[in-house]
């Protein structure tokens, strides 16, 4: 039976929410294999001088744990 683990990560981008999520997946995939899905738990923006300066996301990344024989 496959086991799925979930980790929570925070990522940001100066471009968009979409870019922040893509960055989270790219960074997590450097050390985690078998990523199945990403649930975006929360969004936020930082504002500087009445303009959005960065977009942030909190993501839950689900991945299958390798079964050992």
Secondary structure, 3 states (H helix, E strand, C coil): CCEEEEEEEEEEECCCHHHHHHHHHHHHCCCCCCEEEEEEEEEEEEEECCEEEEEEEEEEEEEEECCCC
